[in-house]
């Protein structure tokens, strides 16, 4: 067969397959959409026309079947195809008015009437194939009038796109319709000896296929991709913001943690320094107690006009300054200092002074009968305290820790009238616990506590009670004597 025959056959096969695929795509995408329904009908009828034309050519080539019937079917499918293309265009461009609706109704009636003479062989006759392989049809006068119908549909469709071009940004539809119209005129009506009708239809459906794939598949997918991309970008931005917030919070928490750790380290340093200050103050109190006590004893032993006595007074003033410095050190360490009240005889009225002297005279008489137990771990303070109290006429026993004090109490028992104990001492039992135990066993034993500082808040609270006798280190000999007399006098009065 000639080349044009195979070209015609190939064009019909391609256009038929593409049209059928477009019908499936559009109706499957959204069948409820009117434009999709009408375009799928157009595509289906176009595929039927293409396959009908293919059967007609094969029938003429192989000289089998009924070519006239196939030619009549081809004409009907082509007319219906252009009719639904027109309806699709009105829906696609959203053109709905009375004139359009009336034209569609009249066209439907006209197509129905057309089928009567069409299948009565009064429109088409003598389908044949020429030497170059092209197919020709002979038309009656009625046939030429009937051919105006698809031409009018194609022309109206083109005009609708033309006058609504501002509404439609895709120009593939009008271009494909122009190609379809030219192919029908030159190939269908004028019957040029070339497969123009099948080729133009193939080009038309290829263009429309691209448009449908673009509009129905690629474009929605592109929109979905853009939407997903925007959503992903939004999520990424949100995650970046969350990341920035988390990083900011981490930095803030890290800074706070560092500040807290720095504060804790500083607090620990301060606590260590306070502890060190307490220990220093304790040792200083012990040393100052010894120094101040012996200075006082030396001052009492020298005559009033002795030159050395003036030097001792200077030393005593320096010692008192050191005592004040120790108190400031304890205040820095936040340990409360219990300051005993010293009675100044210069501030007592004459009558009161006489009463004090009389009371003092009444209680001297029993000094030699009074026994005092001193418990002090510092040897120098213990020796100084023993000397002060012995010179004041008391019988003195001494111990360097709680265990030794307990042994002395077992030996002397109720003969011990007064316990003078340091609170802070080495060993398992401190002075406060020792006094508590001995007080239960020897209820007549009076107790005087002494300390340079107290780090236990419970013991500190107990020492501040009015019924408790306490003497603060460093103490003066006069203060120690006064505190002992006060305690023993209270016992005798009681």
C-alpha angles and dihedrals in degrees: 000000000000123000094254090060094057090042089053092047092049093048091051093048092049095046092046094051094045092048092050091049091050090051091054094045097050097043091044095049098059116341093180092064109095094215090055092049095051094042091050089052090050091049093046093051090046090054090048090050091049094048091043091052088048091053090047092055092046090048091052092044096047093032094229134124127013110310093182093058090047090050090052091050090048090054093048094049091048092050092048090045092056090044094057090042088059092048091047090052093053091051094042093052090039093237111157122159139131095265094054093045092049092048090052092050093047090047091052090053091046092052090049091052090046093064092065099063091030095065091036089069092243097120107040130031141161103024108194145162122240126217096269091055099258121135122235133191131197115224129203121223088265088050092059089050091049091050088064090071099069089038090055091048092051093046093048090048090052092048092050091055091043096054093042097045092122090061094048117063095181110079097185093095098059091043092053091046091052089052090048091050094048091048092051093048098046099030103031105033104024092035097212111195093255133083090255096139095054094042095049090047090050091051090045095053091044089056092044090046091055090048092049093047089046096045099037103033116009098039095048089044089049090049090048090049091049090047092048090045091052091047091048091049090049090050090046090051090048090049090048090051090047089048091051091048092047091047090048091049091046090051091047092047091046091049091047090046091050090047090047091048090046090049091047091049090047090047090049090049090050091047091050090048091048091050089049090048090051092051091047090047091049092052091043091051091053093048094044091048090056095043095045092044095052091044089054091049091049092049090054091050097053126079119251094251097046113122092217089060090065090052090050090052090055090050090049091052090052089048091053090052088052089051090054090049090053090052090052089051090052091048089053089052087054095239114141116236119215107219112201119221112248117205112229108204090204090068095050118097119243096255092047090047092054090049091050092050091048091050089046091052092050091055100046092072095070099046094106090053096054120094121199126193113208117200111189129143094203107084096205094051090044092052092045092050091048091052094047094050096041091052087052090057103259129134106238133202121182140199132179097213143011096267093055090046091055091052091051090050091052089053099044100025115170092006088083107089100177136029115205106187137171112233100216111056136147119261136052095298123055126204095266093053091045092053091048092053095045093045090060093048097040107031094176092058112105120214135215119186123206132186143146094223138355120217097179111087093204093053090044090054090050092050090056093060113109095232092057119090114218134166123199121226128265093045133173122240091244090053092050092049091047093049092049092048091046092052095045092044089053089053093050092045090050 
